[in-house]
């Protein structure tokens, strides 16, 4: 499974094995959420980009982080 599509918070089963959690956020979604939270808290309102631009920036940051983790 592609790294960005893996669950952000896998479940550890009774035997200690990681079980894929099909519910919840993927790693990509969790990284994008964290990036967007950081951007929103540091943006000054008069210069604030639109929500769709912020969302695109957050997803791009998540994708770049996933690429860097593959190295």
N, C-alpha and C positions, 0 to 999 in steps of 0.2 A: 504494500500500500504506500502511495506517495506520502512523504513526510507531512506536507501541509494538510492532508486529508485525514491524518491520524487523530484520534481523540486527544483533546488538550488535557483531559483528566481521566485517564484509564482507571479501571477498577482492578484492584488486586484480589484475586479469588482466594478461596479457602486453602488451596494448595500452594499459594504464593505465586501463581502464574498471573501474568497480566491478561485481563480479559478486555477485548475491545468494547467500548461503550458506544453504541450507535446513537445514543441520545446525547444531547449537549453540544458543546462547541468543538469545532476542529481546532488544531493548532493554529491554522491560518486565521480563523475567526478570532481566536483569543489574542493573537499577536496584533491583529488589526484593531481590536477593541482597546488594547493597552496603548497603542500608538495614538489612536483618536483621543483617548482620555488625556494623554500628555499634551497633545496639540491644543485641545479645547481649554485646558487650564492655563496655557501660556499665551493664547491669542488675545490681543487687545481689541475690544469691540469695534472701534472705528476702522480698524484694518482687517477685520475678520473676513476670511473667505467664506463663500457660501457653503452650506452643508454638503452639497454634492462634491464640491472641490475637496473639502476636508475628508470626506469618505474615500475619495479616490486616493488622496495622499496617504491615508491610513492603510489602505489595502496595498499600495505600492511599498510602503515601509515593511509591512508584513512579508510580502514576497521577497524583498531584499534580505530580510533577516533569515528566511528559510533558505535562500541561496547560500548565504554565508555559512549557515550551519551544515550545509552539504559538503563544504570544502574540507 
